[in-house]
Amino acid sequence: MTGITKEMTIGEILRANPDVAPVLLNAGMHCLGCPSAQGESLEEAAMVHGLDIDALMAAIEAV
């Protein structure tokens, strides 16, 4: 998926491509609509959840 970066917030990513939601949910990010999803970057969220950002980006790009 071109155009999605790890610097984008989860909210921005979901607005750009809602099909990414299942990838995030499967990775353990279950609060896609919470305030943090609007304020922290995907990279920050991955760090909080103990996820490898490169693996998560690869999964998102496969959508």
PDB file of N, CA, C and O in Angstrom:
ATOM      1  N   MET A   1       0.853  -1.178   0.000  1.00  0.00           N
ATOM      2  CA  MET A   1       0.000   0.000   0.000  1.00  0.00           C
ATOM      3  C   MET A   1       0.885   1.221   0.000  1.00  0.00           C
ATOM      4  O   MET A   1       1.496   1.549   1.017  1.00  0.00           O
ATOM      5  N   THR A   2       0.958   1.879  -1.096  1.00  0.00           N
ATOM      6  CA  THR A   2       1.766   3.089  -1.167  1.00  0.00           C
ATOM      7  C   THR A   2       1.028   4.230  -0.492  1.00  0.00           C
ATOM      8  O   THR A   2      -0.202   4.262  -0.447  1.00  0.00           O
ATOM      9  N   GLY A   3       1.801   5.156   0.026  1.00  0.00           N
ATOM     10  CA  GLY A   3       1.190   6.320   0.644  1.00  0.00           C
ATOM     11  C   GLY A   3       1.017   6.212   2.142  1.00  0.00           C
ATOM     12  O   GLY A   3       0.790   7.227   2.800  1.00  0.00           O
ATOM     13  N   ILE A   4       1.116   5.024   2.707  1.00  0.00           N
ATOM     14  CA  ILE A   4       0.998   4.854   4.152  1.00  0.00           C
ATOM     15  C   ILE A   4       2.403   4.762   4.725  1.00  0.00           C
ATOM     16  O   ILE A   4       3.238   3.981   4.269  1.00  0.00           O
ATOM     17  N   THR A   5       2.638   5.595   5.751  1.00  0.00           N
ATOM     18  CA  THR A   5       3.940   5.607   6.391  1.00  0.00           C
ATOM     19  C   THR A   5       3.800   5.338   7.875  1.00  0.00           C
ATOM     20  O   THR A   5       2.710   5.455   8.435  1.00  0.00           O
ATOM     21  N   LYS A   6       4.897   4.979   8.508  1.00  0.00           N
ATOM     22  CA  LYS A   6       4.869   4.704   9.942  1.00  0.00           C
ATOM     23  C   LYS A   6       4.730   5.983  10.758  1.00  0.00           C
ATOM     24  O   LYS A   6       4.486   5.919  11.963  1.00  0.00           O
ATOM     25  N   GLU A   7       4.881   7.138  10.125  1.00  0.00           N
ATOM     26  CA  GLU A   7       4.703   8.415  10.804  1.00  0.00           C
ATOM     27  C   GLU A   7       3.242   8.847  10.871  1.00  0.00           C
ATOM     28  O   GLU A   7       2.899   9.742  11.644  1.00  0.00           O
ATOM     29  N   MET A   8       2.377   8.222  10.070  1.00  0.00           N
ATOM     30  CA  MET A   8       0.955   8.558  10.052  1.00  0.00           C
ATOM     31  C   MET A   8       0.282   8.027  11.310  1.00  0.00           C
ATOM     32  O   MET A   8       0.703   7.021  11.880  1.00  0.00           O
ATOM     33  N   THR A   9      -0.779   8.726  11.735  1.00  0.00           N
ATOM     34  CA  THR A   9      -1.566   8.205  12.847  1.00  0.00           C
ATOM     35  C   THR A   9      -2.438   7.060  12.344  1.00  0.00           C
ATOM     36  O   THR A   9      -2.678   6.927  11.144  1.00  0.00           O
ATOM     37  N   ILE A  10      -2.901   6.249  13.265  1.00  0.00           N
ATOM     38  CA  ILE A  10      -3.785   5.144  12.880  1.00  0.00           C
ATOM     39  C   ILE A  10      -5.051   5.700  12.245  1.00  0.00           C
ATOM     40  O   ILE A  10      -5.565   5.138  11.277  1.00  0.00           O
ATOM     41  N   GLY A  11      -5.555   6.808  12.791  1.00  0.00           N
ATOM     42  CA  GLY A  11      -6.740   7.439  12.205  1.00  0.00           C
ATOM     43  C   GLY A  11      -6.510   7.841  10.759  1.00  0.00           C
ATOM     44  O   GLY A  11      -7.367   7.612   9.907  1.00  0.00           O
ATOM     45  N   GLU A  12      -5.361   8.437  10.476  1.00  0.00           N
ATOM     46  CA  GLU A  12      -5.038   8.834   9.094  1.00  0.00           C
ATOM     47  C   GLU A  12      -4.958   7.612   8.189  1.00  0.00           C
ATOM     48  O   GLU A  12      -5.441   7.629   7.058  1.00  0.00           O
ATOM     49  N   ILE A  13      -4.346   6.561   8.699  1.00  0.00           N
ATOM     50  CA  ILE A  13      -4.201   5.338   7.910  1.00  0.00           C
ATOM     51  C   ILE A  13      -5.564   4.741   7.584  1.00  0.00           C
ATOM     52  O   ILE A  13      -5.810   4.335   6.448  1.00  0.00           O
ATOM     53  N   LEU A  14      -6.446   4.687   8.570  1.00  0.00           N
ATOM     54  CA  LEU A  14      -7.766   4.105   8.342  1.00  0.00           C
ATOM     55  C   LEU A  14      -8.617   4.954   7.408  1.00  0.00           C
ATOM     56  O   LEU A  14      -9.432   4.424   6.653  1.00  0.00           O
ATOM     57  N   ARG A  15      -8.431   6.265   7.456  1.00  0.00           N
ATOM     58  CA  ARG A  15      -9.146   7.121   6.502  1.00  0.00           C
ATOM     59  C   ARG A  15      -8.605   6.913   5.090  1.00  0.00           C
ATOM     60  O   ARG A  15      -9.362   6.959   4.121  1.00  0.00           O
ATOM     61  N   ALA A  16      -7.301   6.686   4.974  1.00  0.00           N
ATOM     62  CA  ALA A  16      -6.694   6.464   3.656  1.00  0.00           C
ATOM     63  C   ALA A  16      -7.076   5.103   3.090  1.00  0.00           C
ATOM     64  O   ALA A  16      -7.294   4.964   1.887  1.00  0.00           O
ATOM     65  N   ASN A  17      -7.157   4.089   3.970  1.00  0.00           N
ATOM     66  CA  ASN A  17      -7.494   2.740   3.511  1.00  0.00           C
ATOM     67  C   ASN A  17      -8.108   1.933   4.657  1.00  0.00           C
ATOM     68  O   ASN A  17      -7.378   1.338   5.450  1.00  0.00           O
ATOM     69  N   PRO A  18      -9.434   1.908   4.752  1.00  0.00           N
ATOM     70  CA  PRO A  18     -10.093   1.164   5.827  1.00  0.00           C
ATOM     71  C   PRO A  18      -9.779  -0.333   5.826  1.00  0.00           C
ATOM     72  O   PRO A  18      -9.974  -1.003   6.840  1.00  0.00           O
ATOM     73  N   ASP A  19      -9.300  -0.860   4.709  1.00  0.00           N
ATOM     74  CA  ASP A  19      -8.973  -2.288   4.633  1.00  0.00           C
ATOM     75  C   ASP A  19      -7.775  -2.659   5.498  1.00  0.00           C
ATOM     76  O   ASP A  19      -7.485  -3.842   5.677  1.00  0.00           O
ATOM     77  N   VAL A  20      -7.078  -1.665   6.036  1.00  0.00           N
ATOM     78  CA  VAL A  20      -5.936  -1.916   6.911  1.00  0.00           C
ATOM     79  C   VAL A  20      -6.407  -2.320   8.316  1.00  0.00           C
ATOM     80  O   VAL A  20      -5.640  -2.915   9.072  1.00  0.00           O
ATOM     81  N   ALA A  21      -7.647  -2.005   8.667  1.00  0.00           N
ATOM     82  CA  ALA A  21      -8.167  -2.297  10.013  1.00  0.00           C
ATOM     83  C   ALA A  21      -7.946  -3.743  10.442  1.00  0.00           C
ATOM     84  O   ALA A  21      -7.461  -3.958  11.552  1.00  0.00           O
ATOM     85  N   PRO A  22      -8.274  -4.754   9.624  1.00  0.00           N
ATOM     86  CA  PRO A  22      -8.048  -6.134  10.059  1.00  0.00           C
ATOM     87  C   PRO A  22      -6.580  -6.444  10.344  1.00  0.00           C
ATOM     88  O   PRO A  22      -6.278  -7.239  11.233  1.00  0.00           O
ATOM     89  N   VAL A  23      -5.672  -5.827   9.602  1.00  0.00           N
ATOM     90  CA  VAL A  23      -4.242  -6.040   9.836  1.00  0.00           C
ATOM     91  C   VAL A  23      -3.873  -5.528  11.231  1.00  0.00           C
ATOM     92  O   VAL A  23      -3.173  -6.200  11.988  1.00  0.00           O
ATOM     93  N   LEU A  24      -4.353  -4.333  11.553  1.00  0.00           N
ATOM     94  CA  LEU A  24      -4.059  -3.745  12.855  1.00  0.00           C
ATOM     95  C   LEU A  24      -4.707  -4.550  13.982  1.00  0.00           C
ATOM     96  O   LEU A  24      -4.090  -4.783  15.021  1.00  0.00           O
ATOM     97  N   LEU A  25      -5.942  -4.969  13.771  1.00  0.00           N
ATOM     98  CA  LEU A  25      -6.633  -5.778  14.788  1.00  0.00           C
ATOM     99  C   LEU A  25      -5.909  -7.099  15.015  1.00  0.00           C
ATOM    100  O   LEU A  25      -5.734  -7.519  16.159  1.00  0.00           O
ATOM    101  N   ASN A  26      -5.491  -7.752  13.946  1.00  0.00           N
ATOM    102  CA  ASN A  26      -4.771  -9.024  14.065  1.00  0.00           C
ATOM    103  C   ASN A  26      -3.422  -8.851  14.756  1.00  0.00           C
ATOM    104  O   ASN A  26      -2.901  -9.793  15.353  1.00  0.00           O
ATOM    105  N   ALA A  27      -2.860  -7.647  14.676  1.00  0.00           N
ATOM    106  CA  ALA A  27      -1.578  -7.363  15.324  1.00  0.00           C
ATOM    107  C   ALA A  27      -1.754  -7.051  16.808  1.00  0.00           C
ATOM    108  O   ALA A  27      -0.770  -6.922  17.537  1.00  0.00           O
ATOM    109  N   GLY A  28      -3.011  -6.928  17.259  1.00  0.00           N
ATOM    110  CA  GLY A  28      -3.275  -6.658  18.667  1.00  0.00           C
ATOM    111  C   GLY A  28      -3.640  -5.218  18.970  1.00  0.00           C
ATOM    112  O   GLY A  28      -3.769  -4.841  20.135  1.00  0.00           O
ATOM    113  N   MET A  29      -3.805  -4.415  17.942  1.00  0.00           N
ATOM    114  CA  MET A  29      -4.219  -3.019  18.134  1.00  0.00           C
ATOM    115  C   MET A  29      -5.739  -2.960  18.065  1.00  0.00           C
ATOM    116  O   MET A  29      -6.314  -2.747  16.998  1.00  0.00           O
ATOM    117  N   HIS A  30      -6.380  -3.151  19.209  1.00  0.00           N
ATOM    118  CA  HIS A  30      -7.837  -3.270  19.233  1.00  0.00           C
ATOM    119  C   HIS A  30      -8.575  -1.960  19.459  1.00  0.00           C
ATOM    120  O   HIS A  30      -9.802  -1.928  19.368  1.00  0.00           O
ATOM    121  N   CYS A  31      -7.882  -0.913  19.740  1.00  0.00           N
ATOM    122  CA  CYS A  31      -8.535   0.365  20.029  1.00  0.00           C
ATOM    123  C   CYS A  31      -8.361   1.325  18.862  1.00  0.00           C
ATOM    124  O   CYS A  31      -7.766   2.392  19.009  1.00  0.00           O
ATOM    125  N   LEU A  32      -8.876   0.945  17.719  1.00  0.00           N
ATOM    126  CA  LEU A  32      -8.675   1.748  16.515  1.00  0.00           C
ATOM    127  C   LEU A  32      -9.410   3.083  16.560  1.00  0.00           C
ATOM    128  O   LEU A  32      -9.025   4.023  15.865  1.00  0.00           O
ATOM    129  N   GLY A  33     -10.448   3.176  17.359  1.00  0.00           N
ATOM    130  CA  GLY A  33     -11.213   4.420  17.435  1.00  0.00           C
ATOM    131  C   GLY A  33     -10.914   5.240  18.671  1.00  0.00           C
ATOM    132  O   GLY A  33     -11.548   6.273  18.888  1.00  0.00           O
ATOM    133  N   CYS A  34      -9.970   4.814  19.483  1.00  0.00           N
ATOM    134  CA  CYS A  34      -9.681   5.532  20.723  1.00  0.00           C
ATOM    135  C   CYS A  34      -8.890   6.807  20.442  1.00  0.00           C
ATOM    136  O   CYS A  34      -8.324   6.956  19.359  1.00  0.00           O
ATOM    137  N   PRO A  35      -8.845   7.726  21.403  1.00  0.00           N
ATOM    138  CA  PRO A  35      -8.123   8.987  21.178  1.00  0.00           C
ATOM    139  C   PRO A  35      -6.652   8.793  20.792  1.00  0.00           C
ATOM    140  O   PRO A  35      -6.112   9.585  20.020  1.00  0.00           O
ATOM    141  N   SER A  36      -6.007   7.767  21.310  1.00  0.00           N
ATOM    142  CA  SER A  36      -4.605   7.531  20.958  1.00  0.00           C
ATOM    143  C   SER A  36      -4.446   7.269  19.464  1.00  0.00           C
ATOM    144  O   SER A  36      -3.424   7.625  18.877  1.00  0.00           O
ATOM    145  N   ALA A  37      -5.439   6.655  18.851  1.00  0.00           N
ATOM    146  CA  ALA A  37      -5.372   6.354  17.425  1.00  0.00           C
ATOM    147  C   ALA A  37      -5.359   7.626  16.588  1.00  0.00           C
ATOM    148  O   ALA A  37      -4.928   7.613  15.434  1.00  0.00           O
ATOM    149  N   GLN A  38      -5.831   8.718  17.170  1.00  0.00           N
ATOM    150  CA  GLN A  38      -5.848   9.988  16.452  1.00  0.00           C
ATOM    151  C   GLN A  38      -4.605  10.829  16.742  1.00  0.00           C
ATOM    152  O   GLN A  38      -4.321  11.790  16.028  1.00  0.00           O
ATOM    153  N   GLY A  39      -3.861  10.462  17.797  1.00  0.00           N
ATOM    154  CA  GLY A  39      -2.767  11.312  18.204  1.00  0.00           C
ATOM    155  C   GLY A  39      -1.383  10.709  18.139  1.00  0.00           C
ATOM    156  O   GLY A  39      -0.396  11.444  18.111  1.00  0.00           O
ATOM    157  N   GLU A  40      -1.280   9.387  18.113  1.00  0.00           N
ATOM    158  CA  GLU A  40       0.055   8.803  18.066  1.00  0.00           C
ATOM    159  C   GLU A  40       0.292   8.132  16.728  1.00  0.00           C
ATOM    160  O   GLU A  40      -0.633   7.631  16.089  1.00  0.00           O
ATOM    161  N   SER A  41       1.536   8.132  16.320  1.00  0.00           N
ATOM    162  CA  SER A  41       1.887   7.549  15.025  1.00  0.00           C
ATOM    163  C   SER A  41       1.800   6.027  15.083  1.00  0.00           C
ATOM    164  O   SER A  41       1.768   5.429  16.159  1.00  0.00           O
ATOM    165  N   LEU A  42       1.761   5.429  13.925  1.00  0.00           N
ATOM    166  CA  LEU A  42       1.758   3.974  13.851  1.00  0.00           C
ATOM    167  C   LEU A  42       3.013   3.422  14.511  1.00  0.00           C
ATOM    168  O   LEU A  42       2.953   2.402  15.196  1.00  0.00           O
ATOM    169  N   GLU A  43       4.130   4.073  14.316  1.00  0.00           N
ATOM    170  CA  GLU A  43       5.378   3.618  14.921  1.00  0.00           C
ATOM    171  C   GLU A  43       5.304   3.681  16.452  1.00  0.00           C
ATOM    172  O   GLU A  43       5.759   2.763  17.135  1.00  0.00           O
ATOM    173  N   GLU A  44       4.734   4.755  16.984  1.00  0.00           N
ATOM    174  CA  GLU A  44       4.570   4.872  18.432  1.00  0.00           C
ATOM    175  C   GLU A  44       3.632   3.796  18.963  1.00  0.00           C
ATOM    176  O   GLU A  44       3.902   3.187  19.998  1.00  0.00           O
ATOM    177  N   ALA A  45       2.531   3.564  18.255  1.00  0.00           N
ATOM    178  CA  ALA A  45       1.577   2.541  18.674  1.00  0.00           C
ATOM    179  C   ALA A  45       2.217   1.155  18.639  1.00  0.00           C
ATOM    180  O   ALA A  45       1.990   0.341  19.533  1.00  0.00           O
ATOM    181  N   ALA A  46       3.010   0.891  17.615  1.00  0.00           N
ATOM    182  CA  ALA A  46       3.687  -0.406  17.523  1.00  0.00           C
ATOM    183  C   ALA A  46       4.626  -0.589  18.708  1.00  0.00           C
ATOM    184  O   ALA A  46       4.704  -1.675  19.283  1.00  0.00           O
ATOM    185  N   MET A  47       5.335   0.468  19.069  1.00  0.00           N
ATOM    186  CA  MET A  47       6.253   0.394  20.196  1.00  0.00           C
ATOM    187  C   MET A  47       5.488   0.098  21.492  1.00  0.00           C
ATOM    188  O   MET A  47       5.921  -0.737  22.286  1.00  0.00           O
ATOM    189  N   VAL A  48       4.368   0.769  21.707  1.00  0.00           N
ATOM    190  CA  VAL A  48       3.550   0.557  22.904  1.00  0.00           C
ATOM    191  C   VAL A  48       3.058  -0.886  22.972  1.00  0.00           C
ATOM    192  O   VAL A  48       2.986  -1.475  24.050  1.00  0.00           O
ATOM    193  N   HIS A  49       2.723  -1.444  21.821  1.00  0.00           N
ATOM    194  CA  HIS A  49       2.187  -2.809  21.758  1.00  0.00           C
ATOM    195  C   HIS A  49       3.277  -3.870  21.617  1.00  0.00           C
ATOM    196  O   HIS A  49       2.974  -5.060  21.531  1.00  0.00           O
ATOM    197  N   GLY A  50       4.542  -3.449  21.592  1.00  0.00           N
ATOM    198  CA  GLY A  50       5.644  -4.403  21.480  1.00  0.00           C
ATOM    199  C   GLY A  50       5.734  -5.074  20.126  1.00  0.00           C
ATOM    200  O   GLY A  50       6.146  -6.229  20.022  1.00  0.00           O
ATOM    201  N   LEU A  51       5.345  -4.342  19.077  1.00  0.00           N
ATOM    202  CA  LEU A  51       5.346  -4.898  17.719  1.00  0.00           C
ATOM    203  C   LEU A  51       6.541  -4.396  16.923  1.00  0.00           C
ATOM    204  O   LEU A  51       7.030  -3.289  17.146  1.00  0.00           O
ATOM    205  N   ASP A  52       6.996  -5.209  16.007  1.00  0.00           N
ATOM    206  CA  ASP A  52       8.061  -4.820  15.085  1.00  0.00           C
ATOM    207  C   ASP A  52       7.437  -3.960  13.988  1.00  0.00           C
ATOM    208  O   ASP A  52       6.605  -4.441  13.218  1.00  0.00           O
ATOM    209  N   ILE A  53       7.833  -2.699  13.916  1.00  0.00           N
ATOM    210  CA  ILE A  53       7.228  -1.780  12.954  1.00  0.00           C
ATOM    211  C   ILE A  53       7.478  -2.208  11.516  1.00  0.00           C
ATOM    212  O   ILE A  53       6.610  -2.020  10.664  1.00  0.00           O
ATOM    213  N   ASP A  54       8.632  -2.773  11.230  1.00  0.00           N
ATOM    214  CA  ASP A  54       8.914  -3.189   9.853  1.00  0.00           C
ATOM    215  C   ASP A  54       8.012  -4.345   9.431  1.00  0.00           C
ATOM    216  O   ASP A  54       7.531  -4.378   8.298  1.00  0.00           O
ATOM    217  N   ALA A  55       7.783  -5.285  10.335  1.00  0.00           N
ATOM    218  CA  ALA A  55       6.873  -6.399  10.024  1.00  0.00           C
ATOM    219  C   ALA A  55       5.441  -5.898   9.860  1.00  0.00           C
ATOM    220  O   ALA A  55       4.709  -6.356   8.983  1.00  0.00           O
ATOM    221  N   LEU A  56       5.051  -4.952  10.716  1.00  0.00           N
ATOM    222  CA  LEU A  56       3.702  -4.388  10.603  1.00  0.00           C
ATOM    223  C   LEU A  56       3.536  -3.626   9.295  1.00  0.00           C
ATOM    224  O   LEU A  56       2.502  -3.747   8.638  1.00  0.00           O
ATOM    225  N   MET A  57       4.538  -2.845   8.907  1.00  0.00           N
ATOM    226  CA  MET A  57       4.476  -2.132   7.635  1.00  0.00           C
ATOM    227  C   MET A  57       4.391  -3.103   6.456  1.00  0.00           C
ATOM    228  O   MET A  57       3.670  -2.849   5.491  1.00  0.00           O
ATOM    229  N   ALA A  58       5.115  -4.196   6.535  1.00  0.00           N
ATOM    230  CA  ALA A  58       5.069  -5.199   5.459  1.00  0.00           C
ATOM    231  C   ALA A  58       3.661  -5.781   5.350  1.00  0.00           C
ATOM    232  O   ALA A  58       3.162  -5.993   4.245  1.00  0.00           O
ATOM    233  N   ALA A  59       3.021  -6.039   6.485  1.00  0.00           N
ATOM    234  CA  ALA A  59       1.657  -6.580   6.473  1.00  0.00           C
ATOM    235  C   ALA A  59       0.688  -5.561   5.901  1.00  0.00           C
ATOM    236  O   ALA A  59      -0.219  -5.924   5.153  1.00  0.00           O
ATOM    237  N   ILE A  60       0.866  -4.290   6.241  1.00  0.00           N
ATOM    238  CA  ILE A  60      -0.003  -3.235   5.719  1.00  0.00           C
ATOM    239  C   ILE A  60       0.197  -3.095   4.212  1.00  0.00           C
ATOM    240  O   ILE A  60      -0.772  -2.943   3.468  1.00  0.00           O
ATOM    241  N   GLU A  61       1.431  -3.145   3.770  1.00  0.00           N
ATOM    242  CA  GLU A  61       1.719  -3.004   2.336  1.00  0.00           C
ATOM    243  C   GLU A  61       1.150  -4.160   1.525  1.00  0.00           C
ATOM    244  O   GLU A  61       0.921  -4.025   0.324  1.00  0.00           O
ATOM    245  N   ALA A  62       0.923  -5.289   2.173  1.00  0.00           N
ATOM    246  CA  ALA A  62       0.366  -6.459   1.471  1.00  0.00           C
ATOM    247  C   ALA A  62      -1.143  -6.356   1.257  1.00  0.00           C
ATOM    248  O   ALA A  62      -1.724  -7.166   0.534  1.00  0.00           O
ATOM    249  N   VAL A  63      -1.777  -5.367   1.879  1.00  0.00           N
ATOM    250  CA  VAL A  63      -3.240  -5.219   1.750  1.00  0.00           C
ATOM    251  C   VAL A  63      -3.574  -4.731   0.362  1.00  0.00           C
ATOM    252  O   VAL A  63      -4.746  -4.539   0.040  1.00  0.00           O
TER     253      VAL A  63
END
